[in-house]
Amino acid sequence: MNKVIGFSITNLGRRKPDAMLGDFVVDCMRQVAAEKFNTKVDAAIMNEGGIRIGYIGKGDITMVKVYELMPFDNVLVLQNIKGDVLWELLDHVAGKGGWPMEVYLCI
């Protein structure tokens, strides 16, 4: 669990609607999904409640920190949706004050 899997040059904190810790999580989700499914992934979205710690300090990122961050046995799901459905979701998220997300829209 003490294996170093990454390094952060800054503190990663959590706050609404957007923060570096949430950005880190969804960036990782989008990258892993693209690699595992061998496809372009336009968006990664996670509800804020899934992020269980408020802070990862500058420096080494270990497996134990990742398990503290997301202690559940969740599954990464890749879903095709229409653009209008994505916009509805984005409107919903905005109405709730924001969630961690990374969206790459090609319009």
C-alpha positions, 0 to 999 in steps of 0.5 A: 500500500505504500507503493508510490504511483505518482507525484503532485507538485502541489497540494490537491484539495477538495471544494465545490464546484471545482477543485484540483482533487476532483480534477485529478480523479476525473482526469485519471478516470478519463485516461484509464477509460480511453486506454482500457476501452481503446477509444476516445473518451469525451467526458468523465464525471464523478459525484462529489460524494465519491471523493472521501478525503478532503486533501492530498498533500504535495509530494508522493501519491501512494496506493494507500492515499488512493484507497483513502480517496476512493475506498469503494469497489466501484466500477468504471463505466463507459457510456455512449450518450447523445449530446442533448442528454449530456447537456441535460446532465451538465445543467443538472450538475450546475443546478446542484452547485457542480461536481468534479468533471472533465468534459472535452466537447468538440462542437 
